[in-house]
């Protein structure tokens, strides 16, 4: 999670640098129009305030990045280089797997499933061993001999069957068998509980992924709309058919849309990571 948070702040820094460039662009346009006597000084002052706000936000992001980097580096025994950046991109596409495929992966990779299955196997072997001790033991013997005065003589065969029963032990073995069968049933019940718990984790994680992906697409649509609205407002301000209030309003809407999109992208990727954890793919499992 620390790595993804570091990536979030890295992306946020780039975003806020772009916001700072845009705010300086608005200031430049306002100053030029003021020099031409087309707008009042308040336009310049409001634009300067936006620049200061953008600078403050960028400083905040850079500080958050440094602190997150230090936290991650401490977890890695401070093995990261000072200027090292996260070398991966946030996922923007749907996961592309069905619920059935995800459940199959979880049941195959989650160690709790393997442990519960092993427990059932052990209890079954113990049960079989006790059942063999209660069963009669059948042994068969076969012998052959020759008789008569002439060689080679006549052959005769004999066969014996022996059935052995376990000695009376006051019902201790029967009690052990009942107890062992109860342990086997408990193991099977525990296996079903574990499987149902993992199924619930996967289903809930899938639901979060779907929800966060829908939020991501919604925020992306609003971001695209906000970009167009800002560009239109900036052009209208340049042409003198709009005022600084409308321009800064659309600019602030764009800033919020960009921040919301980045947050939605981050949350979507976190939900995907949670899903991979639920399926066992982050636990070192192999398909």
N, C-alpha and C positions, 0 to 999 in steps of 0.2 A: 504493500500500500504506500509506503514511503516513496518508492520509486515513481509511482503514478502521481503522487502529490508533487514530487519534484518536476515531473513532466508538465503538470498543470501550471505551476508557477513559471516554468520556462516559456510555455505558450502564452501565459498572461503577460509576461514581460514584453514579448514581441507585439502582442495586441495593444498594450498601453503605450508602447513606443509609436505605433501607428496612430493611436489616438492623439498623442502629443504632436506628431507631425501635422495631423489634420487641424488641430486647434491653432497651431502656428500659422497654418494656411489661412484660416478664417481671420486671424489677427492681421495678417498681411493684407488681405482684401479690405478689411475695415480701415486700416491705416491709410491705404491708398485712396479709398473713397473719402476719408476725412480730409486728406490733403487737397482733394478736388472740391471740397466744400459740399459734398453730396450727403454726408451724414453728420450726426452730432458726435461729440467726444465720448458720449456714453457708449456708443457702439465699440469704440476702441477699448474702453475700460472693461466692458463686459467680456470682450474677447480676451483681454489680458487675464482676467479672472479664470477663464476657461483653461488658458495655458498653465497657470499656476496650479489649478486643480489636477490637470493631467500630469504635471511634474510630480506632484505629491503622490498620486496614485502609482506612478511608475516607481518611485522610491520605496513605497510600501511593498510592491511586488518583488523588487530586488532584495529587500530585506527578508521577506518570507522565503524566497528562494535560497538565500544563504543559510538561513536557520534550518530549513528542511534538508539542504545538502549536508550540513554538519551532523544532523541527526542520522541520516542515512550512512554517512561516512563513519560515524561511531559504531554503527552496527556491523560495519565491514572492517573494523579494527583500523580505521583511518587509512585505508589502502587506496582511496580514490585521489586522483590528482585534482588540484584546486580548480582548474578550468574544465574539468570533465563534464560532459553533458549527457543526458539520457539519449541513447541512440535507438529509439524506436518511435513509431508513430501511433497515435491513438486510432483505435478501430472506429470506422465510420459506417461500416456495412452491417447488415443483419448476420447473425451467427451461422445461418444456413444448415441447421440440424433440426430434425424433428424431436419431439418429446420422447418418442419411443427410442430413438438412437441415443439420446442423452441418458435415459434410464438404463439402457443396456450397458453403456459405458460405465455408469456409476456402479452397477451391480458387478461389473467385471473388475473394477479398479479399487473400489473403496476397501481399505484394510479391515473395517469392521465386518463386512460381509465375509471375507476370507476367514477371519477369526471365528465367526459364528458357524460357518460351514465346517471348519476343522473341529470345533467343539462337538457338533453333531456326529461327525465321523468317529471321534474318540468314544463318545457315549454308546454308539452302536456296537463298536468292537467290544467294549466292556460288557454290554448286554449279551452278546453272542457267547462270550467266554463263560459267563455265569450259566447261561442256558445249556452249554455243553457239559458243565459239571452236574447238572440235574438229569441229563439224559443217560439212559443205560448204554454201557459200552459193549459192543458186540465184537467178538474175535473169532475167527475161523482158522482151524488147523487142518492140514492135509498131510497124510503119511502113506508110504508105500513099502511093502516087504515081499520077499520071495519065500516060497515054501516047497517041499518035495526033495527027493533024493537025487534027482537028475538035474544036470545043469542045462539050461539056466534056471529051471524051476518055474513054478507058477507065481505070477504077481498077484498080490492082494492089496487093496487100498482101503484106507479108513479116513474118515473126516469127522472132525469134532467142532461143535459150535458152543461157544461160551458167552453167556450174557451176564454182565456184571452191573449191579445197581449200586449207586452211591450209598454209603452207610447213613443211617438215620442220624441227623444232626439237630434234632429238636426244631426243625423248620427254619434254621438260620439261613440256609441257602435260598429257600423260597422267599424269605424276607429280604435278603440281599437282591434277589431278582426283581421283586416288586419295587424296592427302593431305586434300583438302577433304571428300571423302566420309567419311573417317575422322573429321574434325572434326564433321561433321554427326551421325554415329553417337554420338560422345562427348557432344554436346549433348543428344541424345535420351535417352541413358543418365542424364545429369545431371538431366534433367527428371523422369525416373522416380524417381531417388533423392530429389530434393526433394519430390516428391509423396508418396512413401512415408514420408518423415520427418515431413511435416506430418500425414499420416494417423495416424501413431503418436502424435504429440503430442496430436491431438484425441481419439483413443481413450483415451489415458491420462488426459487431463483430464476426459473424460466419466466414467471410472471413479472418479476422485477426487470428482467432484460427487455421483455416486450414493452412494458410501460415506459422505461427509460429511452428505448429506441423511438417510440412514438413522440416523446417529449423532445428528443433530439431533432427529429424531422420537423416538428412544429416550430421549434426555435430557429431552425435553419430557414424555414419559409419566412418567418417574421424578420430575420436578419436580412434576407434578400430584399424584402419590401422596404426596410428601414434604410438600406443603402441607396435605393432608388429615390426615396423621399428626401434624403439628405442631399444627394447630387442635384436634384431639382431645386431644392431650397437655396443651395449655394449659387446656382446659376441665376436664379431669380433675384438674389441679393446683389449679385454682380451687375445685373441689368437694371437694378433700381426698382423692381416691381414688387419687392418684398422687403421686410425689415429684419433687423438683427435678432429680434425676439423669436420670430418663426424659425430663423436659421439655427439659432442655438437650441431651440426646442427639438428640432429634428436631429440635430447633432447629439443631444443628450439621449434621445430615443435610440439612435444608432449605437451609442456607447453601451447602453443597457442591453440592447439586442445582442451585441458582440459578447458581452460578459455572460449573458444568459446562455448563449450558444456554447461557449467554452465550458461553463458549468454543466450543461446538459451532456456535452461530449465526455467530460470527466466522469460524471455519474453513470453514464452508459457503460463506459469501460470498466468502472468498478463493479458494476452488476455482472458483467461478463466474467470478470475475475472470480466473483463469488460463485457463479455458476460452474466455472472450472474447478473450484474447490469442492463444490457439492458433488461433482461427477468423479472426483478423485484425480483429475488430470494435473492438479498442482501438488499432488502428494507423491510424485515420483512414479506413478503408475504407468504401465505400458499397454498400448492397445494390442 
